[in-house]
Amino acid sequence: MTANVALLLSAIDRHLLDDYQHNFPLDPQPFATIAEQLGTDEAKVIERLEYLQRIGALSRVGPVLRPNRVGASTLAALAVPAGRIEAVAAQVSAFPEVNHNYER
């Protein structure tokens, strides 16, 4: 996250990024639970998460599974012509299951 993005974060944004990366509520209405903990409403939590995605501070809301606990993982490598790297990276990153996508 760049310094410019950090300037655009509210107190709620900072809590969403800092407090819930590892302690996301595992219940039927997690955004309502977060809202209650932050003293706001569910719609505001969802609005702020969408904002954080728009500015690039948050890539997605979802689990990151530990492959050693789940028993499976996948590492894939692609050979992509230099002129197509950005287009292919965008396609790969569009899959919600993809955690990391980078050029080596």
C-alpha positions in Angstrom: 0.0 0.0 0.0 1.5 3.4 -1.0 1.6 6.4 1.2 -1.1 8.1 -0.9 -3.5 5.2 -0.4 -2.8 5.3 3.4 -3.9 8.9 3.5 -7.3 7.9 2.1 -8.1 5.4 4.9 -10.7 6.1 7.6 -10.5 4.7 11.1 -13.0 2.0 10.0 -10.9 1.2 7.0 -7.8 0.7 9.2 -9.8 -1.6 11.5 -11.1 -3.6 8.6 -7.5 -4.1 7.2 -5.7 -4.6 10.5 -8.2 -6.4 12.8 -9.9 -8.8 10.4 -7.1 -10.3 8.3 -6.6 -13.1 10.8 -9.7 -12.8 13.0 -12.6 -12.7 10.5 -15.8 -13.7 12.2 -16.9 -17.2 11.3 -20.6 -16.8 11.6 -23.7 -16.6 9.3 -23.6 -12.8 9.2 -19.9 -11.8 9.5 -20.3 -8.2 8.2 -23.1 -7.6 10.8 -20.8 -8.9 13.5 -17.9 -6.7 12.3 -20.3 -3.7 12.2 -21.4 -4.3 15.8 -17.8 -4.6 16.9 -16.9 -1.3 15.1 -20.0 0.6 16.2 -21.5 1.0 12.7 -23.9 -0.8 10.5 -23.5 -3.7 8.1 -24.1 -1.6 5.0 -21.2 0.8 6.0 -18.8 -2.2 6.5 -19.7 -3.5 3.0 -19.4 -0.1 1.5 -15.9 0.4 3.1 -14.7 -3.0 1.9 -15.8 -2.2 -1.6 -14.0 1.1 -1.4 -10.8 -0.6 -0.2 -11.0 -2.9 -3.2 -11.5 0.0 -5.6 -8.4 1.8 -4.3 -6.3 -1.4 -4.3 -5.8 -1.6 -0.6 -7.7 -4.9 -0.5 -7.6 -7.6 -3.1 -10.5 -9.8 -1.9 -12.5 -11.0 1.1 -12.2 -14.7 1.4 -10.3 -17.5 3.1 -6.6 -18.2 2.6 -6.3 -21.9 3.3 -3.2 -23.5 4.7 -2.3 -26.2 2.1 -0.7 -28.4 4.7 -3.9 -28.4 6.8 -6.2 -28.9 3.8 -4.0 -31.5 2.1 -3.8 -29.9 -1.3 -2.4 -26.9 -3.1 -1.5 -25.9 -6.6 1.5 -23.9 -8.0 1.2 -23.1 -11.7 3.7 -21.5 -14.0 2.9 -20.0 -17.4 5.1 -19.1 -20.3 3.7 -15.8 -21.6 5.0 -13.6 -24.4 6.3 -10.3 -23.0 3.7 -8.3 -24.8 0.8 -10.3 -23.3 1.9 -10.4 -19.6 -0.5 -7.7 -18.4 -3.5 -9.2 -20.2 -2.8 -12.7 -19.1 -2.1 -11.6 -15.5 -5.5 -9.8 -15.5 -7.2 -13.0 -16.7 -5.5 -15.2 -14.1 -6.1 -12.7 -11.3 -9.8 -12.5 -12.1 -10.2 -16.0 -10.6 -11.2 -15.6 -6.9 -9.3 -18.8 -6.1 -5.9 -17.2 -7.1 -4.0 -15.8 -4.1 -0.8 -14.8 -5.8 0.1 -13.9 -9.3 3.5 -12.4 -10.2 6.2 -12.3 -12.9 9.5 -14.0 -12.4 
